[in-house]
Amino acid sequence: MAIGKNVAKGERPVRMIVGVMLIPLAFFLTGLWKPLLILVGVSLILTALVGY
């Protein structure tokens, strides 16, 4: 079973930039938004680095 990758070469930098922007933004928010944005930011950064 082959593992499909959904990250194109041009999409990786965009994911990295958006992920890096979401993490500091999360510290200005409260409630559920703070951990949610941190989680989404980290997952975007990891998927950009791994290439999945």
C-alpha positions as CSV (number, residue, x, y, z in Angstrom):
1,M,0.0,0.0,0.0
2,A,1.5,3.3,-1.1
3,I,1.3,6.4,1.1
4,G,0.0,9.3,-0.9
5,K,1.5,12.8,-0.3
6,N,-0.8,15.8,-0.6
7,V,1.9,18.5,-0.3
8,A,3.1,20.0,-3.6
9,K,6.4,21.8,-3.8
10,G,4.8,25.2,-3.8
11,E,2.4,24.3,-0.9
12,R,5.1,23.5,1.6
13,P,6.3,27.1,2.2
14,V,2.7,28.3,2.5
15,R,2.0,25.7,5.2
16,M,5.2,26.7,7.0
17,I,4.4,30.4,6.9
18,V,0.7,29.9,8.0
19,G,1.8,27.5,10.8
20,V,4.4,30.0,12.1
21,M,1.9,32.8,12.0
22,L,-0.8,30.9,13.9
23,I,1.3,30.0,16.9
24,P,2.1,33.5,18.1
25,L,-1.5,34.6,17.2
26,A,-2.8,31.9,19.6
27,F,-1.1,33.6,22.6
28,F,-3.4,36.7,22.1
29,L,-6.6,34.6,22.2
30,T,-8.3,32.9,25.1
31,G,-10.5,29.9,25.7
32,L,-10.6,27.1,23.2
33,W,-9.0,29.1,20.4
34,K,-5.6,29.2,22.1
35,P,-4.9,25.4,22.1
36,L,-6.7,24.9,18.9
37,L,-4.6,27.4,17.0
38,I,-1.4,26.0,18.6
39,L,-2.4,22.5,17.5
40,V,-3.2,23.6,14.0
41,G,0.0,25.6,13.7
42,V,2.2,22.7,14.9
43,S,0.4,20.3,12.6
44,L,0.9,22.6,9.6
45,I,4.6,23.0,10.4
46,L,5.1,19.2,10.9
47,T,3.3,18.3,7.6
48,A,5.4,20.9,5.8
49,L,8.7,19.5,7.2
50,V,7.8,15.9,6.7
51,G,6.2,16.5,3.3
52,Y,3.0,14.6,3.9
